[in-house]
Amino acid sequence: MNLVFSNILRFIFLVLVQVFIVNQIDLGIFNSYVSPLIYLSFLLTFSTKVSKYTTMVVALILGITIDMFLNTEGIHTSACLFLALVRPLLLRRIQTTNPLDNVQELTVYTEDIQKYALYSFLLIGAFFFWLFLMEEFSFISLPIILLKTLLSTIVSTFLILIGQYLLYQKPKN
């Protein structure tokens, strides 16, 4: 029950910070190329113990919530569902000697930092590629989509990793 309550609070906190703080930041000439998204941290750190269907439902709710605030007509929902679909495949590939079944939340402290950074970078990159592809809905714009994906992935991964170091406590062994 405590995990459910903390996840609900984290969900609300990340959505509010994304909508009322991060989306209000003006990046000047980079506004059309960089989209920093920190709400993805919720899906990245979501428990590995729950079923993939539960993760998909949570991703659906998160995407719909962001789409309602940003008026983006479902592209965040689609990208969140894509991230939730790809996440178990990537988790199986990067699993270390540390079994993920014993981990409540996947953070920089529960996984090796290099592997967690790679995990975050790849999932966020897949998310942004799907998001920008759905936004442009054209393979003709592929070079711009790839540039926007790379820049947004770098910035979002950096912000999420910094945020985890600031907000999560190192577990006591």
C-alpha positions as CSV (number, residue, x, y, z in Angstrom):
1,M,0.0,0.0,0.0
2,N,2.9,2.3,0.8
3,L,4.4,1.8,-2.7
4,V,1.0,2.6,-4.3
5,F,0.7,5.8,-2.3
6,S,4.2,6.9,-3.1
7,N,3.7,6.1,-6.8
8,I,0.6,8.3,-6.8
9,L,2.4,11.1,-5.2
10,R,5.3,10.8,-7.5
11,F,3.0,10.7,-10.5
12,I,1.2,13.9,-9.4
13,F,4.5,15.6,-8.6
14,L,6.2,14.8,-11.9
15,V,3.2,15.8,-14.0
16,L,2.8,19.1,-12.1
17,V,6.6,19.9,-12.4
18,Q,6.5,19.0,-16.1
19,V,3.5,21.1,-16.9
20,F,4.0,24.1,-14.7
21,I,7.8,24.4,-14.6
22,V,9.7,22.5,-17.3
23,N,7.3,23.3,-20.1
24,Q,7.5,27.0,-19.2
25,I,11.3,27.1,-19.7
26,D,12.2,29.1,-22.8
27,L,15.3,27.7,-24.6
28,G,15.4,30.4,-27.2
29,I,16.5,29.2,-30.6
30,F,16.6,25.6,-29.3
31,N,12.8,25.5,-28.5
32,S,12.0,23.8,-31.7
33,Y,14.7,21.2,-31.3
34,V,14.8,20.3,-27.6
35,S,11.8,19.1,-25.6
36,P,12.9,18.3,-22.1
37,L,10.6,15.8,-20.5
38,I,11.1,14.7,-16.9
39,Y,7.7,12.9,-16.4
40,L,9.3,9.9,-18.2
41,S,11.2,9.3,-14.9
42,F,7.9,7.8,-13.6
43,L,7.9,5.1,-16.2
44,L,11.7,4.5,-16.0
45,T,11.6,3.9,-12.3
46,F,8.2,2.1,-12.2
47,S,8.4,-1.2,-10.3
48,T,9.7,-4.2,-12.2
49,K,7.5,-6.5,-10.1
50,V,4.2,-5.6,-11.6
51,S,2.9,-7.2,-14.8
52,K,3.4,-5.7,-18.2
53,Y,-0.3,-5.0,-18.5
54,T,-0.3,-2.9,-15.3
55,T,2.7,-1.0,-16.7
56,M,0.8,-0.4,-20.0
57,V,-2.3,0.9,-18.1
58,V,-0.1,3.2,-16.0
59,A,1.6,4.4,-19.2
60,L,-1.8,5.0,-20.8
61,I,-3.0,7.1,-17.8
62,L,0.3,9.1,-17.7
63,G,0.2,9.8,-21.4
64,I,-3.5,10.8,-21.4
65,T,-2.8,13.1,-18.4
66,I,0.1,14.8,-20.2
67,D,-1.9,15.0,-23.5
68,M,-4.7,16.7,-21.6
69,F,-2.4,19.4,-20.1
70,L,-0.4,20.0,-23.3
71,N,-3.3,19.5,-25.8
72,T,-1.2,17.2,-28.0
73,E,-4.0,14.9,-29.2
74,G,-2.6,11.6,-28.1
75,I,1.0,11.6,-29.2
76,H,2.3,11.5,-25.7
77,T,-0.1,8.6,-24.9
78,S,1.2,6.7,-27.9
79,A,4.8,7.3,-27.1
80,C,4.3,6.3,-23.4
81,L,2.7,3.1,-24.5
82,F,5.6,2.5,-26.9
83,L,8.0,3.1,-24.0
84,A,6.1,0.7,-21.8
85,L,6.1,-1.9,-24.6
86,V,9.9,-1.7,-25.2
87,R,10.9,-1.4,-21.5
88,P,10.7,-5.2,-20.6
89,L,12.7,-6.1,-23.6
90,L,15.4,-3.7,-22.7
91,L,15.4,-4.7,-19.0
92,R,16.0,-8.3,-20.0
93,R,19.0,-7.2,-22.1
94,I,20.7,-5.1,-19.5
95,Q,20.0,-7.3,-16.5
96,T,23.1,-7.7,-14.3
97,T,24.0,-10.1,-11.6
98,N,21.6,-8.0,-9.5
99,P,18.2,-9.6,-10.3
100,L,15.6,-7.0,-11.0
101,D,12.9,-9.1,-9.3
102,N,14.2,-8.0,-5.9
103,V,14.0,-4.3,-6.8
104,Q,11.0,-2.2,-5.9
105,E,12.0,0.8,-8.0
106,L,14.6,1.0,-10.7
107,T,16.8,4.0,-9.8
108,V,20.4,5.2,-10.1
109,Y,21.0,3.6,-6.7
110,T,19.5,0.2,-7.4
111,E,21.4,-0.4,-10.6
112,D,24.9,0.3,-11.8
113,I,25.1,3.9,-12.9
114,Q,26.5,3.1,-16.4
115,K,23.8,0.5,-17.1
116,Y,21.1,2.8,-15.7
117,A,22.2,5.7,-17.8
118,L,22.3,3.4,-20.9
119,Y,18.8,2.0,-20.0
120,S,17.4,5.6,-19.6
121,F,19.1,6.9,-22.7
122,L,17.8,4.1,-24.9
123,L,14.3,4.2,-23.6
124,I,14.0,7.9,-23.7
125,G,15.5,7.9,-27.2
126,A,12.9,5.3,-28.3
127,F,10.2,7.5,-26.7
128,F,11.3,10.6,-28.5
129,F,11.8,8.9,-31.8
130,W,8.2,7.6,-31.7
131,L,6.9,11.0,-30.4
132,F,8.5,13.1,-33.1
133,L,7.7,10.5,-35.8
134,M,4.0,10.7,-34.8
135,E,4.3,14.5,-34.6
136,E,5.7,14.9,-38.1
137,F,4.0,11.8,-39.4
138,S,6.5,11.7,-42.3
139,F,9.7,9.8,-43.1
140,I,10.7,12.7,-45.3
141,S,11.5,14.7,-42.2
142,L,13.7,11.9,-40.8
143,P,16.9,14.0,-40.5
144,I,15.1,16.6,-38.4
145,I,13.3,13.9,-36.4
146,L,16.7,12.2,-35.6
147,L,18.2,15.5,-34.6
148,K,15.3,16.4,-32.3
149,T,15.4,12.9,-30.9
150,L,19.1,13.1,-30.1
151,L,19.1,16.5,-28.6
152,S,15.9,15.9,-26.5
153,T,17.2,12.5,-25.4
154,I,20.5,14.0,-24.1
155,V,18.8,16.8,-22.3
156,S,16.0,14.7,-20.8
157,T,18.3,11.9,-19.7
158,F,20.6,14.4,-18.0
159,L,17.7,16.1,-16.2
160,I,16.2,12.7,-15.1
161,L,19.6,11.4,-13.8
162,I,20.2,14.7,-11.9
163,G,16.7,14.6,-10.5
164,Q,17.1,11.1,-9.2
165,Y,20.4,12.0,-7.4
166,L,18.6,14.9,-5.8
167,L,15.3,13.2,-4.9
168,Y,16.1,9.6,-4.1
169,Q,18.0,8.4,-1.1
170,K,20.8,5.8,-1.4
171,P,19.4,2.6,0.1
172,K,21.0,1.3,3.3
173,N,22.7,-2.1,2.7
